Amino acid sequence: MNVYAQRRARGVFAGDYGSVFKGRSLDFDILREYTYGDDVKDIDWKASARSRNIMVRRYIAIRKHNILIVADNGNSMAALAPSGETKGEVATFCAGVVAYIARKHDDLVGLVAGNHGGNMRFPIKEETPYIEDFLNKYSKSIKLEAADSDINALLTYVTKSFRERMFIIVITDPTTALEIDRTLIRKLNARHEQMYIFVEDSPLTNRLLFSQDARDIDGHLRLPHYYRTNRRIAKAETEYREAQRECVRRILRQYGIFSSFVSGTDDAIPKIIQMLEEQKHEKHQWFNLCSI
């Protein structure tokens, strides 16, 4: 799997994995006649002697993505996901999947996490132990006693702190997503590429909670048992959550941003792969239109 860039590269250090720029690497491309401006070091003297023309070797320059994981670590992420795991556990797993895919292609990965109490930043690097370390610290930062989520403050921090082009992958929950200021989405889109992974909340009528004492994470109010077994409430909640997902998808697609809704670690990998495949397909369609 790849994280595909949608836009053309602005410089020699940005773009997709196989860049349109030519440079030095181990991946030989073609031999062609020397033209003014070519590096003399690239001349293939044996091929030049055979063809009686000065020939130079051209290579495919490999470029790296800068992947920035922007993760919510407010107290809402300590609530349960539909799978029965905490949303923080699922969010950490999703961040790990993204980091694994990126490292398989030698991309650089960093993380910014935050809530109403402040942000923590881990610069973009390529060492796998470093990535494992910041994922562990992010996981430990998600607690019931943590500050409330503040996704707009977190995205504002990213907007002001990172000038180089990056691929930003935001991890939060659908309810927080509806609070995102669209001006921030546009600002980030002007410089970076974005994807969103939403870790869903456990429904009130989750069968995993039937025999447990369930409480609201904000007010610590106990949820009566009959709320969790009522079919009418279950149907109304299902319809509400589907409408919520559709609303979030529609807002993001206005800006060409792909998203995925994850309910647990079991479906995280297929959902993330599906999102990357959709984004890849969109990229190929864009290039096909440009070539017509």
Residue pairs with C-beta under 8 A, 6 or more apart in sequence:
1 101
1 104
1 273
1 276
2 16
2 17
2 101
2 105
2 276
2 280
3 65
3 67
3 98
3 101
3 102
3 105
3 107
3 167
3 276
4 16
4 276
4 279
4 280
4 283
5 14
5 15
5 16
5 65
5 167
5 193
5 283
6 193
6 256
6 279
6 282
6 283
6 286
7 193
8 15
9 15
9 16
9 19
9 20
9 21
9 63
10 165
12 19
12 21
12 23
12 61
12 63
13 63
13 64
14 63
14 165
15 21
15 63
16 63
17 62
17 63
17 105
18 60
18 62
19 60
19 61
19 62
19 63
21 61
21 63
22 29
22 58
22 59
22 60
22 61
23 59
23 61
24 59
24 61
25 59
25 60
25 61
25 62
26 59
27 59
27 60
27 62
28 57
28 58
28 59
28 60
29 58
29 59
29 60
30 58
31 44
31 47
31 55
31 56
31 57
31 58
32 55
32 56
32 58
33 53
33 54
33 55
33 56
34 43
34 53
34 54
34 55
34 56
38 56
39 56
42 56
42 57
42 58
43 54
43 55
43 56
43 57
44 55
44 56
44 57
47 55
47 57
48 54
48 55
64 105
64 106
64 107
64 108
64 126
65 102
65 105
65 107
65 108
65 166
65 167
66 107
66 108
66 110
66 124
66 164
66 165
66 166
66 167
67 98
67 99
67 102
67 107
67 108
67 109
67 110
67 124
67 166
67 167
67 169
68 109
68 110
68 111
68 112
68 124
68 158
68 162
68 166
68 167
68 168
68 169
68 192
69 95
69 98
69 99
69 109
69 110
69 111
69 112
69 169
69 171
70 111
70 112
70 113
70 154
70 155
70 158
70 168
70 169
70 170
70 171
71 91
71 95
71 111
71 112
71 113
71 138
71 170
71 171
71 172
72 91
72 113
72 114
72 115
72 149
72 151
72 154
72 171
72 172
72 173
72 176
73 88
73 113
73 114
73 115
73 138
73 141
73 142
73 146
74 115
74 116
74 146
74 147
74 148
74 149
74 150
74 176
75 115
75 143
75 144
75 145
75 146
75 147
75 148
75 149
75 217
75 218
76 87
76 148
76 149
76 173
76 175
76 176
76 217
76 218
77 86
77 87
77 88
77 91
77 142
77 149
77 172
77 173
77 199
78 86
78 87
78 88
78 142
78 143
78 144
78 146
78 217
79 86
79 87
79 201
79 202
79 217
80 86
80 87
80 201
80 202
80 206
80 209
81 87
81 89
81 90
81 199
81 200
81 201
81 202
81 262
81 263
81 264
82 200
82 201
82 202
82 203
82 206
82 263
82 264
83 90
83 263
83 264
83 265
83 266
84 202
84 206
84 208
84 264
85 264
85 265
86 142
87 173
87 199
87 200
87 201
88 139
88 142
89 139
89 265
90 199
90 262
90 263
90 264
90 265
90 268
91 142
91 171
91 172
91 197
91 199
92 135
92 138
92 139
92 142
93 265
93 268
94 171
94 197
94 199
94 262
94 268
94 272
95 111
95 135
95 138
95 171
96 135
97 268
97 269
97 272
98 109
98 169
98 197
98 272
99 109
99 131
99 135
101 272
101 276
102 108
102 109
103 109
103 126
103 128
103 131
106 126
107 126
108 124
108 125
108 126
109 124
109 125
109 126
109 131
110 121
110 122
110 123
110 124
110 125
110 134
111 121
111 122
111 134
111 135
111 138
112 119
112 120
112 121
112 122
112 154
112 157
112 158
112 161
113 119
113 120
113 138
113 141
113 154
114 120
114 150
114 153
114 154
114 157
115 146
115 147
115 148
115 149
115 150
115 154
116 147
116 148
116 149
116 150
116 153
117 146
117 147
118 147
119 153
119 154
119 157
120 137
120 138
120 141
121 161
122 130
122 134
122 137
124 166
125 131
144 217
149 172
149 173
149 176
151 170
151 172
151 176
151 177
151 179
151 180
152 179
152 180
152 181
152 184
155 170
155 180
155 181
155 184
155 185
155 188
156 184
158 168
158 188
159 184
159 187
159 188
162 192
163 191
165 191
165 192
165 193
166 192
166 193
167 192
167 193
167 194
167 195
168 188
168 192
168 193
168 194
168 195
169 194
169 195
169 196
169 197
170 194
170 195
170 196
170 197
171 196
171 197
171 198
171 199
172 196
172 198
172 199
173 198
173 199
173 200
173 201
174 198
174 200
174 201
174 241
174 244
174 245
174 248
174 261
175 201
175 244
177 196
177 198
177 248
178 244
178 247
178 248
182 251
185 194
185 251
185 252
185 255
185 257
186 255
188 194
189 255
189 256
189 257
194 255
194 257
195 257
195 258
195 259
195 260
195 275
195 279
196 248
196 252
196 257
196 258
196 259
196 260
197 259
197 260
197 262
197 272
197 275
198 245
198 248
198 259
198 260
198 261
198 262
199 262
199 263
200 241
200 261
200 262
200 263
202 208
202 209
203 234
203 237
203 238
203 241
204 214
204 223
204 227
204 228
204 233
204 234
204 237
205 227
205 228
205 229
205 230
205 233
205 234
205 237
206 228
209 228
210 225
210 228
210 229
213 222
214 222
214 223
214 228
215 221
215 222
215 223
216 222
216 223
227 233
245 261
248 259
249 259
252 258
252 259
256 282
258 275
258 278
258 279
258 282
259 275
260 271
260 272
260 274
260 275
261 271
262 268
262 271
262 272
